[in-house]
Amino acid sequence: MNTTPPCPVGLYELQCTLCDVDLICHFEYVPAERGSVDSMGAPYEADIAESAELVSVYVDGDDVDILRIVAPTYWDDLERLALADLKAYK
């Protein structure tokens, strides 16, 4: 069995269990941004909330990225979990 690749520089790693399977997930953290306003003060671009975008998913101990076979509904759960975990470190 191959080993899970290390987390790439600039990404965040989260170890979790989903449906009784131990996973290693890599996320890209996107910080919040304030939107811009025009010269009259009216909103021009909306604010962007911070997020954690799922980049790759591995079964712990394996080197095959299974992101494309993980149901998209789980992506949202994993991204929320990662963002909550990141906030806990701040």
C-alpha positions, 0 to 999 in steps of 0.5 A: 500500500502506498502512503498518502502524499504530504500536504502541498505548500500553501494548503491546509490538511484535515484528517477526518472520518466520513462514513467510517472511512479515515480520510486525509483532505487538502483545502485551500483557504480563501480569506474574506474580502470586503467588496468595493463601492463606487464613488457615491458609496453604493455597493459595486462588488459584494463582500466575499466570505472566507472559505475552505475549498476542497482540493483533494481527498485521500483514503488514509494510507493511500495515494489515490485522490478520490475527490471526483468520486466523493459525492458533492454533498459531502464536499460542503460538509468537509469544507464547513468542517475544515473552516471550523477547524481553521477558525479554532486555531485562530 
